[in-house]
């Protein structure tokens, strides 16, 4: 099964590549437009069996701590009126990763509306995967509380946790 790991930035991808839990790690860009366009191009051109979207996230849920890794079970675009609000369900991941609802936002600070975390790419990547019939899962490592100023984000700690989770996933899925 060919899995491609997508991650928004090279800064996030570098520690994953260094650990090499997966051989195929690609930078999809930040935000819905960049990530959606990259994913569509990838799926039309190469057609992997599965996409695993990874990255950092802001937490709405006060029980989630910086460095905690979660599986996104449901992804949605924050701020869309109810009749236009789609929900995208990810392909399930192991139970040791707690499943959460995530809002995809254009900028940090959207209302939680029942979501535990927020990110900037998830709904776009999942929408493209669903439209083209490719399995998609998403994991995020909490780097901050939603609304925290950027200088308080704990990105290195979040990336260390993300890499550890990817290494564990890779070990569990070796043939």
C-alpha positions in Angstrom: 0.0 0.0 0.0 1.5 3.3 -1.1 1.1 6.0 1.6 2.1 9.6 1.0 2.6 11.8 4.0 1.6 15.4 3.4 2.8 18.2 5.7 2.2 21.9 5.3 5.8 23.3 5.6 9.4 22.2 5.1 10.1 23.2 8.8 7.5 20.6 9.8 8.7 18.0 7.3 12.4 18.1 8.1 12.3 16.2 11.5 9.9 13.7 9.9 12.3 13.1 7.0 15.2 12.9 9.5 13.4 10.1 11.4 12.3 8.5 8.2 9.2 6.7 9.5 7.8 7.0 6.0 9.9 7.3 2.8 7.5 9.5 1.0 7.0 12.9 2.7 5.8 15.9 0.7 5.1 19.5 1.5 1.6 20.5 0.5 1.7 24.2 1.5 -0.1 26.2 4.1 -3.9 26.9 3.9 -6.8 25.4 2.1 -6.0 26.6 -1.4 -2.4 25.4 -1.5 -3.1 22.1 0.2 -6.1 21.3 -1.9 -4.4 22.1 -5.2 -1.3 20.1 -4.2 -3.4 17.1 -3.2 -5.5 17.2 -6.4 -2.3 17.3 -8.5 -0.7 14.5 -6.5 -3.8 12.2 -6.7 -4.4 12.8 -10.4 -0.7 12.3 -11.3 0.4 9.4 -9.0 -2.7 7.9 -7.4 -1.3 6.7 -4.0 -3.5 4.4 -2.0 -3.6 6.6 1.1 -2.8 10.1 2.2 -1.7 10.8 5.7 -1.9 14.5 6.5 0.2 15.6 9.4 1.1 18.9 11.1 0.6 21.1 14.1 -2.7 22.3 15.5 -4.1 24.8 18.0 -6.3 23.4 20.7 -9.7 24.7 21.7 -10.1 21.8 24.2 -8.4 22.8 27.5 -7.8 19.1 28.2 -5.4 18.9 25.2 -1.9 19.8 26.1 1.0 21.1 23.9 2.8 18.1 22.5 -0.3 15.8 22.5 -1.0 14.0 19.2 -4.5 13.4 18.0 -6.2 11.7 15.1 -8.7 13.9 13.3 -11.8 11.8 13.0 -13.9 14.6 11.5 -12.7 17.7 9.6 -14.8 20.7 8.7 -14.4 24.2 7.4 -15.0 26.7 10.2 -17.4 29.6 9.6 -19.5 28.2 6.8 -23.3 28.6 7.1 -25.0 25.4 8.3 -26.5 24.5 4.9 -23.0 24.6 3.3 -21.1 23.0 6.1 -19.6 19.7 5.0 -18.0 17.3 7.3 -15.2 15.0 6.1 -14.5 11.8 8.0 -10.9 10.5 8.0 -9.9 6.8 7.6 -9.6 5.5 11.2 -6.3 5.3 12.9 -5.2 3.2 15.9 -7.1 3.7 19.1 -4.0 5.0 21.0 -4.4 8.2 19.0 -7.5 10.0 20.5 -10.0 10.9 17.7 -11.2 14.6 17.7 -13.2 17.0 15.6 -11.1 19.7 13.9 -12.0 23.0 12.3 -10.1 24.1 9.2 -9.6 27.8 9.5 -8.1 30.6 7.3 -6.7 32.3 10.4 -6.5 31.2 14.0 -9.3 32.0 16.4 -12.6 30.8 14.8 -15.3 29.7 17.2 -14.8 26.1 18.3 -18.4 25.0 17.7 -17.7 21.6 19.2 -14.2 21.1 17.7 -11.2 20.2 19.8 -8.5 21.6 17.5 -8.0 23.8 14.5 -5.7 23.7 11.5 -5.4 25.3 8.1 -5.4 22.4 5.6 -7.4 19.4 6.8 -10.8 19.9 5.2 -9.3 20.8 1.8 -7.1 17.7 1.7 -9.9 15.4 2.9 -12.4 16.9 0.4 -10.1 16.2 -2.5 -9.3 12.7 -1.3 -13.0 11.9 -0.8 -13.8 13.3 -4.3 -11.2 11.1 -5.9 -11.8 8.0 -3.8 -8.4 7.9 -2.0 -8.2 7.0 1.7 -7.1 9.9 3.9 -6.2 10.1 7.6 -4.9 13.1 9.6 -2.9 13.4 12.7 -2.0 16.7 14.4 0.2 17.6 17.3 -0.9 20.4 19.6 1.5 23.3 19.5 -0.6 26.0 21.2 -4.0 27.0 22.6 -6.2 28.8 20.1 -5.6 32.5 20.5 -2.1 32.2 22.0 0.4 34.6 20.5 2.8 32.9 18.2 5.8 33.4 20.5 4.0 31.1 23.0 3.5 28.2 20.5 5.5 25.1 21.5 6.4 24.0 17.9 9.6 22.0 18.6 7.8 20.0 21.3 4.8 19.4 19.1 7.0 18.2 16.2 8.9 15.8 18.5 5.6 14.3 19.5 4.4 14.1 15.9 7.6 12.3 14.8 7.3 9.8 17.6 3.7 9.1 16.6 4.7 8.6 13.0 7.5 6.3 13.9 5.1 4.2 16.0 2.5 4.1 13.2 5.2 3.1 10.7 6.4 0.3 13.0 2.8 -1.0 13.4 2.3 -1.1 9.6 5.4 -2.9 8.4 4.7 -6.0 6.4 
